[in-house]
């Protein structure tokens, strides 16, 4: 069976293989190595592996590599410039703007129109004696009425004032 | 006393600092100088890590583009080279994971006892290619974390502190990964240890 290195000395053996020990550490390790076959074997292993890897022939980048990197960076910058180019955005948004303008010109109902239509559906069970502020607090008003009141309402007037003013239109 | 750079005593000035500064201000020539300076080592590192030169160039290109994009955020906490290799390591991990998920990379562990091709002579080009192939096959059989640490130390010459920064792990972990990685590598290379001891004594 292969002899094992002393676990507490692995860091020292690694540094010894890499030539990083000072004179005192080297002397201490040499004394230990005389009697420890496992550490001797481990040190030789470390040195051999390091030497093998240092002898590995280098793979260099191909001659076209720099050009590829420069092209990739240029493409990256072009795409960034496109995002920031307001003229491109203007052209892309032109159809959307045209549709919106057409819709406005033709009087297509908008969301706010729908909301005001709903505002006429006031709950008849509403406590008309409460001031508006109380109704807001208790949540007694439907949200559509709430929007209408917030636009025109005096919070101290009774809710009934507003409810009654909307009754004839019903 | 002259020491190897395994443990750095004090931070050294970054030889890339001037070009980094210029590139941050939009000087394309300065960034090209950084590419020129680091492309070979980066491709070499990635080829050893990924085991494929074509993939290595793709990932190296991606790393340079990412570095260019993030250059304004680079505050010089580490050397530019360390930062670049960190970006490349992350890109390589992603690339490898993607290929493994597509089953393009064998996930079968190589038998550590299986002998790897021996080289009789390192003199000519062919034997150099064979040597590299032999080493790369052995490296590919290491777990990813040990392979990264061993290549960064023994192939690329980073010191332990730089590797710890680059991999974002404690220095003790780096030492342990290198130690265990080298042990496994020796098993994979299956060179008689007696002859190694003779040569290194």
Contacts between the chains, C-beta under 8 A, distances in Angstrom:
chain1	res1	chain2	res2	distance
A	10	B	175	7.3
A	10	B	176	7.0
A	10	B	179	5.0
A	11	B	172	7.3
A	11	B	175	5.2
A	11	B	179	7.8
A	13	B	179	7.3
A	14	B	175	5.4
A	14	B	178	6.2
A	14	B	179	4.9
A	15	B	6	6.4
A	15	B	7	7.6
A	17	B	182	7.9
A	18	B	4	5.6
A	18	B	6	4.5
A	18	B	153	7.9
A	19	B	3	7.3
A	19	B	4	4.8
A	19	B	6	7.7
A	20	B	3	6.1
A	20	B	4	5.8
A	20	B	6	4.4
A	20	B	7	6.0
A	22	B	1	7.0
A	40	B	197	7.9
A	41	B	193	6.7
A	42	B	183	7.3
A	44	B	193	6.2
A	44	B	196	5.6
A	44	B	197	4.5
A	44	B	200	6.0
A	45	B	182	6.5
A	45	B	183	5.7
A	45	B	186	4.7
A	45	B	193	6.9
A	45	B	196	7.6
A	46	B	179	6.9
A	46	B	182	5.2
A	46	B	183	7.7
A	47	B	196	7.5
A	47	B	200	4.6
A	48	B	186	5.9
A	48	B	191	6.9
A	48	B	193	7.4
A	48	B	196	4.0
A	48	B	199	7.9
A	48	B	200	6.5
A	49	B	150	7.6
A	49	B	154	7.2
A	49	B	181	7.9
A	49	B	182	3.6
A	49	B	183	7.5
A	49	B	185	4.7
A	49	B	186	5.1
A	49	B	189	7.7
A	50	B	153	7.9
A	50	B	154	5.0
A	50	B	182	6.6
A	51	B	200	7.3
A	52	B	135	6.4
A	52	B	185	7.3
A	52	B	189	6.3
A	52	B	191	7.9
A	53	B	135	6.6
A	53	B	150	6.8
A	53	B	151	7.5
A	53	B	154	3.7
A	53	B	155	5.4
A	53	B	185	7.5
A	54	B	154	5.9
A	54	B	155	7.5
A	55	B	122	7.3
A	55	B	131	7.1
A	56	B	48	7.1
A	56	B	131	7.0
A	56	B	132	5.7
A	56	B	135	4.9
A	56	B	136	7.9
A	56	B	155	6.0
A	57	B	128	4.4
A	57	B	129	7.3
A	57	B	131	6.5
A	57	B	132	4.8
A	58	B	40	6.7
A	58	B	41	8.0
A	58	B	44	4.9
A	59	B	43	6.0
A	59	B	44	4.9
A	59	B	47	4.4
A	59	B	48	7.8
A	59	B	53	5.5
A	59	B	56	7.0
A	59	B	132	7.4
A	60	B	40	4.5
A	60	B	43	6.8
A	60	B	44	7.1
A	61	B	39	4.1
A	61	B	40	5.3
A	61	B	42	7.7
A	61	B	43	4.3
A	61	B	57	6.5
A	61	B	60	6.9
A	62	B	57	6.4
A	65	B	39	5.6
A	65	B	43	7.0
A	65	B	57	5.9
A	65	B	60	7.3
A	65	B	61	7.2
A	66	B	32	6.8
A	66	B	35	5.6
A	66	B	36	6.3
A	66	B	39	6.5
A	68	B	57	7.5
A	68	B	61	5.6
A	69	B	35	5.3
A	69	B	39	7.6
A	69	B	61	5.4
A	69	B	64	4.8
A	69	B	65	7.1
A	70	B	28	7.7
A	70	B	32	6.5
A	70	B	35	7.7
A	72	B	61	5.8
A	72	B	64	7.7
A	72	B	65	5.0
A	73	B	28	7.7
A	73	B	31	7.3
A	73	B	64	7.6
A	73	B	65	6.0
A	73	B	68	5.3
A	76	B	65	6.1
A	76	B	68	7.3
A	76	B	69	6.8
